[in-house]
Structures are given as structure tokens and as C-alpha cells.
């Protein structure tokens, strides 16, 4: 028998529900004009927006580190942003946390007809295909399903620039806006690199930034052709740089600004080789 929303039974432990209720009450008190926190009372959805992104990235970092304690802590910080935003909107009568929960619950039921309906989906690929089909049907009520531009604009508005650029490139390619070979992409990269050099030497900064953006966008297309994740790639580079820089600082006998460039390069290479050797001996 297919389960229906009315037949759901909660498997959430009472202690967990109590903890959530207490947390919601704490946030409400922080926003209470009578004895609340001045900092929390001064916040708006807009001032808190950067924290939403920051906490989301910190959750991802914790997940990659594998530390269960860090993951739990960072998920808590992200939950804070959801509850605090909901509390602020509830104060103006727009919606509250219950509306948020009811909305996402309805979406999960609607997007999982193989669980809550009669649709068949036995593999992750089938589930994904159903999800996308339902999503398209939902958007058809407000967007022309034959137009890709509204979706691309939404990516540009709502996603971090690197992720948005990759999604835009993927969707455009799927619609047929694509080079025939990877060699064509590399030719475009060389063209954009030349235009960046020209802009850097002779054009105003807004043109320089435009050409830099074009070059980065083309490089992301190379990543898409080869099935590479540019976000993961850049995160890995950041981690490696910091790891090597830490070794460099530890090896330096005086402040870095007092070293000649060739001395810093020698320390950098030494740190790099030491890390590689350690990795090979594991």
C-alpha cells in the first residue's frame, strides 16, 4: 500500500523534538524587543544573507573533513540561519518556520511519486529523471518551458558565480549551443586569452574584468567537456596552497617580507616536495 501524508507517523525521538522547540524559543527570545539581543534585533534578511553562504560553505568543508563533531556543529550553524530568517519574516506576518516546513514537505511528497504515489523508479537515474520532469511541469505555470533564458537568469541570481557559470554552460550545451570538438573550445580559450592581454595593456578596468570573466567562462567549458568539477578543483588548490604556505612559514628564519623572491621560491619548492614525499610514503 502506498503511504499518504495522512498516514505518516513520526519516528523522531521526543528528545529531538524538545531540543528543536527549545532552539526555536531561544531564537524568538533573541529577537524579543523586551530583553532580546541588540545584535540579533538589528539584523535583517539582507544583512544575514552573507552568513547563509558562509555557513553553507563551512558545512561542505566539514563534510569533506569527515569530522562528525565538526559536521554536527556546522549543520547547527546553518540551521540557525534558517530559523533566524524564518523568525524575522514571522514578525512581519509574511511566513513562519511552520510555513517553511510545510512547503518543503509538500515539495518532497510531490517530487517523490515513486514513494508517495504509483510511479515506478527503481534506480537513482530514474528518480532524477522524474524529479526534473516534475520540476519542469511546476515551472511551466510561471515560465515558458520552451525558453531557457529565465532558468539561466535564476542560476546567475541564486548560485555562487563559479557554480552558476558551470550550470549555465551545461544547460546551454544541452540545448545545442556547443562546439563540435574540445579543440574548438581551446581555440576560443586562446582567443579570449589574447583579448585579456589586450584589455590589460590598453583598456579601462571594466573591460579588463569583462575579458577576465570571458576567459574564466571558457575555461569552465573545458572542465565541462572533460567531466571535471571546477569548484572541487579550486577548493583542492586552496587547501594545497595553504598546506604548502604553512610549511614555508615554518621554514622561514625571518619574516617573509624580508626574504628575496628567489628565497621564497626555494622554500616553496622545498615545502611542495616534502608534502609529495610524505604522501608517497603513506
N, C-alpha and C positions, 0 to 999 in steps of 0.2 A: 504494500500500500504506500502510495506517495505521500510524504508528510506535507501538511499545510501549516501556515503560520499559526493558526489557532490551536494546532495540536502540539506546539513546541512545549518542552519542559526545560526549565533552567537546570544546567549542570554546574553552574557557578557556585563555588562554596560560599556559604553565608559570610565568612570572614572576609572574602574578597569584596562582596557587595558592600559590606560595612566599611571597608577601607576606602572604596570609591566614594561612598556617601560622605565620609569624613573629609576626604580630599576636596570634594565639591563644596562642602560647607566652609572649609578653610579659605578657598579662593573667594567665596562670596564675602567672607569677613574681611579679607584683604581689600576688597572693593567697597566696603561699607563706609559711607561718609562719616559715620559715627564710630570713631576709633579704628578705622582701617589704616592701611599703609599709604603714606603720601606718594611714594613712587608708583605703586600699583594704581592708585587713584588718578595719577597723571597720565597713564597710558591710554592710547587709542589703538584701534585695529591697525592703523598705519604705522605708528611708532613700534608696534610689536612685530610687524612683518619681517624685519631682518632676523629676529630671533627664531622665527619659524624655519627659515632657511638654515640658519646656523645649527639649530638643534637637529634638523633632519640630516645634515651632513655628519654631525657628531654620532648619530645613531649608525649611519653607514660605516663610519670609521670603527666604531665599537664592534659591529658585526664582523668586520674584516679582521679585527684583532683576535676575536674568538673569546674574549674575556666575558664570562657570564655576568660577573658583577658590574662591569662597565656597560654591558648591553642593557641590563635592568635599570641602571641609573640613567642612561641616556634616553631610554624609552620613557622614563618618568618625566624627564625634562621636556620631551616632545609632547607628552600628554598634558603637561602644564599649559603649553601654548594652545592646545585645543580647548581645554576647559576655560582658560582665561579669556580667550576670544569669545567663546560662547557666552560667558558671564557678561562681558561688556555689551554684546548685542542684546542680551536679555534685558538689560537695564533700560534700553531704548525701545523695548517692545517689539523688536524685529523677529527674533527667534531665540530659543534657549538650547541647552545641551540635549534635552529630550527631543527637540525637533531634529537636531543633527543626527542623533542615534536612530530615530525613526526613519529619516531619509536614507541613511546608508543601509539600514536593514532592508528597506523596501527595494533598494537597488540590488543588493546581494541576492535577494529572492528572485527578482526579475531577471538578473543576469545568469542565474543558475537553474534553468528549466530542467536540466538533467537530474537535479536533486529535488527540486520543489514542483516539478511538472512531469510531463510524459516524454520529453525529448531524450534521445539517446546520445550519449557521449562517453565513450569508454577510454579515450586517450587524452592526454593534455592538449594535443594539437586540435582535436575535435572540440574540446572545451573552449580553447582560444578562438576558434573559428566561429562558434556560436556566440561568444562574448562580443566579438567585433560586429557580427551581423545584427545583434540586438542593439548595440551602441549606435550603429548607423541608423537603424529604424527610429531610435529615440531622438537623434539629432535632426531627422527629416522633418520633424514638426516645426523646427525653428530655422533650419538651414536647408538650402537647395542641395540635395545629395549628389547632384551632378557637378557641383563646384568644389574644388579643393582649397581655394584661397581662404575661406573662413577658418578651416581647420589649421592651415599654416599660420594664420594670424594668431590663433589661440595658442599654438606652440610657442610663438615668439613672445607672447604676453606672459605666459604662465610658467615656462620652463627656464632653468638656467641657460645662458646663451650657448654653451657648448652642446648641451643636450638638445636644445631647441634646434640648433643648426643641423645636427645629425638627423633628427626626426624630419625636418623639412626636406633635407636631401633624400632621405629614404622614401618619403611619400611622393615627392616629385618624380623620382626614378620609377617608382611603381606605376605612376600614371603615364609613363612613356618618355618623360623628359630626361634622357640619359644618353651618355656616349656609347658608342658601339664597342669600344675596347678600353682597357685600362691605359693603353698608350695615349689615347685621346685625352684622358684626364691629366696625365703627366705633361702633355703639351700645353694644356690650359694652365697648369701649375707654373710652368716656365714662363708663360705669357704674363701671369699675374705677378710673378717674382720680378720680372723686368719693369712692370708698371709701378711696383712698390719702390724699386730703386729710383725710378724717375721722379716719383712723388716726394720721396725723402730728400732728393737733391734740389728740386726746383718748385715744389708746390706747397700751399699752406697746410697746416696741421690737419684740418678736416679732410682734405684729400688724402693725406698720408694715412689717417685712420681708416678711411674708406678702402684704400688699397690693401692695407693690412688685413682688414676683415675679409676682403675677397680672396686673399691668399690663404687665410685660415680655412675659409669655407671650402675652397678647392682641395686643401689637404685632407679635410674630413671626408671628402668624396673618395679619396684614395683609401682611407680607412674603411669606408663602407664597401668598396669593391673587394677588399681583402678580408672582410669579416672581422675587423678589429674594433674594439671598444675604446674610443678616444678618451672618455672620462677615466676609465680604469688605467689607461696608458699614462695619462698625465698625473693621476694620483700616485702611480708607481714611481714615476720620475721624481715627484716631490719627496716621497719617502726616501728614495735613494740619495737625492741631493742632501737632505738633512742628515742622513746617516753618515755620508762622507764628510759633510761640513763639520759634524761633531768630532770626527777623528782629526780633521785638520786643526780645529781649535785646540784640541787636547795636545797635539804635537807641537804647536807653535810655542816658541820660547818667549815671545813678547807680543804685544797687541798686534792684531792683523794689519792695521793701518801702517805699522812701522816696517812691514815686510815689502820687499820689491815684488813686482808681478811674477817674475820667474821663480822666486822662492815659494810663493803661494801655489803656483802651478806644480812645483815639485812636491809640496806637501799634499796637494790634492791627488796627484797620481799615486803617491805612496799610500794614502788612505784608501783609494779605489782598489789598488792591487791587494792590500791587506784584507779587505772585505771579500774580494773574489776568492782569495786563497782560503779564508775561513769557510766560505760557502762550499768550496770543493772538498774540504776535509770533513764535512759533516756526514 
